[in-house]
Amino acid sequence: MGKLNFEQLTDLFLLLSVDRIGPAKIRNLLARFKKLSNVLSASTSELIETEGISKELASRI
């Protein structure tokens, strides 16, 4: 990921604040969506296509 700007840090903290999401799931999400902002703007159906992301977890994101 390299250095993060303020917006990227904010997005990362938002994701980490979701119960039952950690570094491994964030890595999976980034592998699929490339950017944190893309993860946060993805639909529930897009998110559940990611390994380790259930429908319940996707709805909390």
Z-matrix of the N, CA and C atoms (Angstrom, degrees):
N
C 1 1.433
C 2 1.521 1 111.99
N 3 1.323 2 118.50 1 -29.72
C 4 1.452 3 119.98 2 -179.30
C 5 1.521 4 111.19 3 73.22
N 6 1.325 5 115.24 4 -158.93
C 7 1.465 6 120.23 5 179.28
C 8 1.525 7 110.28 6 -73.06
N 9 1.319 8 114.75 7 140.63
C 10 1.462 9 120.56 8 -179.51
C 11 1.521 10 109.96 9 -105.58
N 12 1.318 11 116.10 10 139.32
C 13 1.459 12 119.27 11 173.12
C 14 1.531 13 108.30 12 -84.81
N 15 1.321 14 116.24 13 177.98
C 16 1.463 15 120.75 14 -176.17
C 17 1.528 16 112.08 15 -58.22
N 18 1.327 17 117.01 16 -44.52
C 19 1.472 18 121.01 17 -179.25
C 20 1.528 19 111.01 18 -62.91
N 21 1.321 20 117.06 19 -41.61
C 22 1.461 21 120.69 20 179.76
C 23 1.526 22 110.63 21 -67.04
N 24 1.336 23 116.99 22 -39.56
C 25 1.466 24 120.30 23 177.06
C 26 1.524 25 110.85 24 -62.95
N 27 1.310 26 116.43 25 -42.01
C 28 1.462 27 120.86 26 178.01
C 29 1.528 28 110.41 27 -61.08
N 30 1.330 29 116.69 28 -44.70
C 31 1.467 30 121.05 29 178.09
C 32 1.526 31 110.85 30 -61.41
N 33 1.335 32 116.84 31 -41.88
C 34 1.463 33 120.98 32 179.71
C 35 1.525 34 110.62 33 -63.47
N 36 1.326 35 117.56 34 -45.51
C 37 1.462 36 120.52 35 178.24
C 38 1.526 37 111.42 36 -62.34
N 39 1.323 38 117.24 37 -37.82
C 40 1.468 39 120.20 38 176.69
C 41 1.525 40 110.76 39 -60.69
N 42 1.321 41 116.77 40 -45.76
C 43 1.468 42 120.06 41 179.63
C 44 1.521 43 111.36 42 -65.05
N 45 1.337 44 116.91 43 -42.55
C 46 1.459 45 120.12 44 -179.10
C 47 1.527 46 112.39 45 -67.73
N 48 1.324 47 117.49 46 -20.51
C 49 1.462 48 120.30 47 179.33
C 50 1.531 49 112.23 48 -79.56
N 51 1.321 50 117.11 49 -11.41
C 52 1.463 51 121.33 50 178.05
C 53 1.527 52 108.42 51 -75.57
N 54 1.334 53 116.42 52 126.18
C 55 1.462 54 121.71 53 179.52
C 56 1.527 55 110.48 54 -58.47
N 57 1.342 56 116.36 55 135.96
C 58 1.468 57 124.92 56 177.36
C 59 1.529 58 113.69 57 70.81
N 60 1.326 59 116.65 58 27.18
C 61 1.461 60 118.95 59 171.96
C 62 1.526 61 106.96 60 -125.38
N 63 1.306 62 115.25 61 133.55
C 64 1.455 63 120.69 62 -178.86
C 65 1.510 64 110.73 63 -139.36
N 66 1.321 65 116.14 64 -166.68
C 67 1.464 66 120.68 65 -175.78
C 68 1.527 67 114.71 66 -56.62
N 69 1.321 68 118.10 67 -40.24
C 70 1.473 69 120.17 68 -177.64
C 71 1.530 70 111.08 69 -65.25
N 72 1.316 71 117.04 70 -44.45
C 73 1.468 72 119.94 71 -179.98
C 74 1.523 73 110.70 72 -69.48
N 75 1.320 74 116.86 73 -36.10
C 76 1.468 75 119.67 74 176.62
C 77 1.522 76 109.92 75 -64.35
N 78 1.334 77 117.73 76 -40.59
C 79 1.479 78 120.66 77 176.23
C 80 1.523 79 110.54 78 -60.03
N 81 1.334 80 117.27 79 -44.14
C 82 1.469 81 121.01 80 178.56
C 83 1.527 82 110.98 81 -61.36
N 84 1.320 83 116.01 82 -42.96
C 85 1.465 84 119.97 83 179.13
C 86 1.526 85 111.23 84 -64.30
N 87 1.330 86 116.49 85 -42.20
C 88 1.465 87 119.84 86 179.45
C 89 1.523 88 111.78 87 -68.27
N 90 1.319 89 117.32 88 -33.40
C 91 1.470 90 119.96 89 177.15
C 92 1.525 91 109.92 90 -62.19
N 93 1.317 92 116.20 91 -35.61
C 94 1.468 93 120.53 92 -179.21
C 95 1.528 94 112.90 93 -83.83
N 96 1.338 95 117.06 94 -44.34
C 97 1.467 96 120.74 95 -170.98
C 98 1.531 97 114.30 96 -102.17
N 99 1.320 98 117.27 97 -8.71
C 100 1.477 99 124.35 98 174.91
C 101 1.527 100 115.22 99 72.07
N 102 1.320 101 118.93 100 -37.43
C 103 1.465 102 121.79 101 -178.16
C 104 1.527 103 109.79 102 -133.08
N 105 1.343 104 115.85 103 146.90
C 106 1.458 105 120.43 104 178.39
C 107 1.521 106 111.74 105 -58.36
N 108 1.317 107 117.01 106 -39.49
C 109 1.467 108 119.84 107 -179.60
C 110 1.529 109 111.16 108 -63.36
N 111 1.332 110 117.05 109 -32.92
C 112 1.469 111 120.35 110 176.84
C 113 1.526 112 110.96 111 -67.72
N 114 1.335 113 116.27 112 -36.90
C 115 1.467 114 120.45 113 177.71
C 116 1.526 115 109.33 114 -61.52
N 117 1.324 116 116.04 115 -48.12
C 118 1.460 117 120.64 116 -175.78
C 119 1.524 118 113.09 117 -68.66
N 120 1.312 119 117.43 118 -23.07
C 121 1.467 120 119.48 119 179.66
C 122 1.534 121 112.83 120 -98.13
N 123 1.333 122 117.08 121 -1.34
C 124 1.466 123 121.02 122 -179.38
C 125 1.528 124 110.67 123 -73.14
N 126 1.319 125 115.21 124 152.14
C 127 1.467 126 120.64 125 176.82
C 128 1.529 127 109.76 126 -78.39
N 129 1.318 128 115.46 127 163.33
C 130 1.463 129 120.62 128 177.48
C 131 1.524 130 110.65 129 -57.60
N 132 1.318 131 117.32 130 -43.10
C 133 1.470 132 120.14 131 -178.94
C 134 1.526 133 111.49 132 -65.09
N 135 1.314 134 118.07 133 -34.01
C 136 1.469 135 120.53 134 176.30
C 137 1.522 136 110.47 135 -70.28
N 138 1.330 137 116.92 136 -40.89
C 139 1.461 138 120.81 137 -177.80
C 140 1.525 139 111.93 138 -64.74
N 141 1.344 140 117.98 139 -39.89
C 142 1.468 141 119.66 140 -176.01
C 143 1.527 142 112.58 141 -71.29
N 144 1.308 143 117.69 142 -9.64
C 145 1.463 144 120.61 143 173.89
C 146 1.528 145 111.48 144 -76.44
N 147 1.330 146 116.68 145 -7.02
C 148 1.457 147 122.68 146 -179.63
C 149 1.521 148 109.60 147 -89.86
N 150 1.321 149 117.15 148 135.51
C 151 1.463 150 122.27 149 179.45
C 152 1.524 151 110.47 150 -55.89
N 153 1.334 152 116.14 151 130.03
C 154 1.457 153 122.03 152 176.29
C 155 1.517 154 114.90 153 87.72
N 156 1.329 155 117.24 154 -1.93
C 157 1.465 156 120.38 155 -178.51
C 158 1.530 157 109.07 156 -106.60
N 159 1.327 158 115.30 157 110.46
C 160 1.466 159 121.04 158 178.78
C 161 1.526 160 109.67 159 -83.55
N 162 1.318 161 115.78 160 170.10
C 163 1.464 162 120.50 161 177.93
C 164 1.529 163 109.97 162 -61.87
N 165 1.331 164 116.07 163 -41.47
C 166 1.470 165 121.05 164 179.20
C 167 1.528 166 111.12 165 -61.80
N 168 1.326 167 116.33 166 -46.25
C 169 1.465 168 120.28 167 179.83
C 170 1.523 169 110.76 168 -66.11
N 171 1.317 170 116.90 169 -42.09
C 172 1.466 171 121.00 170 179.24
C 173 1.525 172 110.96 171 -59.78
N 174 1.319 173 117.08 172 -38.10
C 175 1.467 174 119.31 173 -179.39
C 176 1.526 175 111.62 174 -69.56
N 177 1.331 176 117.36 175 -26.74
C 178 1.471 177 120.29 176 177.46
C 179 1.520 178 111.75 177 -78.39
N 180 1.322 179 116.78 178 -25.22
C 181 1.467 180 120.34 179 178.36
C 182 1.507 181 108.33 180 -72.59
